[in-house]
């Protein structure tokens, strides 16, 4: 994984005078045109190399992306990018298709961050800062919602939950219907006819 990350950095900094494709995949099927040209014996010219100053500017980002601690998370199928999930929480509070002002977006982002990391219980801290007394019913409700959310996460991450999501996705794409109508024939052929 580390090599794959750094391959793009070296690839984009390569020039005809200094080719740096040692981490790029080799062979005719490679995404790297230099390696593809090497495999086929054809000529290749570097046209779109990034300047060295830009390469040095983006190098710290590559260093963070290839950090061992970050990549260890990928071994357990945990995404290294929690930002996508956080963005989802923000846009639930402030949908993209409705125009809102900057104040509302800042509020949605602040609420999403606190809820994302501490659950709805974090709103008790906000109420305390605003000097609004939180009632027992509020505490009970927030705790109940947090428990439900965590339960749903555990269910979705279970092997049974993953299998159910894959099945629903396949049904949506039409794979299940194609499989039923196939009756032992070629699934790819029946899916082609199903879609056309």
C-alpha positions, 0 to 999 in steps of 0.5 A: 500500500505504501508503494502504491501511494508513493508510486503516484508521487514519483510518477508525477515528478518524473521527467525524460532526464530523471524517470522515477517509475521504479514503484509503478506497476510493470507490464502492458496492463500497467496504468503507468504509460512509461512502464507500458511503453517499456513492456511493449518496446515503444518510445515514451516522452514525459509531458506533464511532470510537476515542477520540483517545487510543487512536488516538495510542497505536496510531499508532506501529504504523501508522508501522512497518507503513507503513515504506518498507523494510518495504513494499519487501520486499512488492514481491518477494513476501517476507512482511513478517511473519516471525513466522508462520514463527517461530511454525510453528518454535516449535509444531513443537517444542511442539505446541499440542494438548499441554499443557506447562508454561511452562518447556518453552514457553520452551525451545521458543521459545529453541531456535526463535529460535536455529535460525530465525536461525542454523540448527541450527549454533546448537546448537553455541554452546549446547553450548559454553555448557553445557560439553558437547564437540561431536564431529565427527559432531555438526558434520557432522550439523548442517551436513548438516541445515542444507544440506538445509533450505536446499535445500528452501527454494530448491526450494519458492521456485522457480517449479516448486515454487510451481506444484506446491504450487498444483496440490496445493492445487487437487487437495485442494480438488477443482478438478482433478477438476472440471476433468477432468469438465467436458470443456470446459463451465463449470468453475464449474458442474461444481465446484458439482455436484462439491461438492454 
